[in-house]
Amino acid sequence: MPDLQKIVDEIYSKLKPRRGEGKVADYIPQLAHVDPKKFGMAIVTVDGEVHKAGDADIPFSIQSISKVFTLTLALGKHGETTWNRVGREPSGSAFNSIVQLEHEEGKPRNPFINAGAIAVSDLVLAGHTPREAIGEIVRFVRYLADDETIAIDPEVAKSEQATGYRNFALANFMASFGKLDHPVEHVLGVYFHHCALAMTCTQLAHSGLFLAAAGKNPLTGHRVVPSQRARRINALMLTCGHYDGSGDFAYRVGLPGKSGVGGGILAVAPGKASVAVWSPGLNHNGNSLIGSLALEMLADRTGWSVFGQ
Ligand code: GLN
């Protein structure tokens, strides 16, 4: 195993002068208040070593990273029939794009774009009130990270509820094709709340550990999903986790990853570690600019890649 703490420290000090680069998401008003100079990184290895640097223990809005957790929950509830409602193809479009929905009769291309995650929220709602579904998601993430302190930031949820015109458009469009089982307001209530989960890099890296360890969290011993499902979630993260920047991320980093407009990225090095980075400035695809660079440097220095040594 490479000297991970040394590598993390080096990456942090190399990128520290560039903190603040990129554009903080401001279409969710509450996110615009975040200090653009925040930068943190945490690695949790499958052996339980934790290595961190910078603002690794400050909670931030995980936004679309939560889509990995809701997909995992939906697959647990509905199994393969999940795929009747959402596809598994990269979109090549922006995270909030509506165009493909018309061609595909309201079936979103993948679970990690907004439309797809809204469909997944609808699946998680099955048999629940919105409050219960939100509670189930929070409990699941706490269980994954083995941390009871993880919570939703209600101000972020409210802020998105008040301004989420595009997400309302997506959900209404899907509903017009008869593709939602629950009322649009309920589905979006669940969606906005899981996007508003606040987590630190350290918590996030712990929560992704099951994906690095064949579906079982090696620190708690909890079997979260069968190994095949973990591989498949990783495949989706690799192909779809960065929207229309997924190909670039695979080329540069070579690991499954999921980004969020809060500036976080969760990346998985199968058999090795789970990694979380946070830097709020985004690139033109809505992915953390410095966070992507940090992961690129990490992959370069460790040799971690799903494509070979
Ligand atoms: N909650 C955000 C939205 O719906 C999530 C987008 C993201 O993180 N890319 O717009």
Boltz pocket constraint, residues with backbone or C-beta under 6 A from the ligand:
constraints:
  - pocket:
      binder: B
      contacts: [[A, 62], [A, 63], [A, 64], [A, 65], [A, 95], [A, 96], [A, 114], [A, 160], [A, 167], [A, 191], [A, 192], [A, 195], [A, 259], [A, 260], [A, 261], [A, 262], [A, 286]]
      max_distance: 6.0
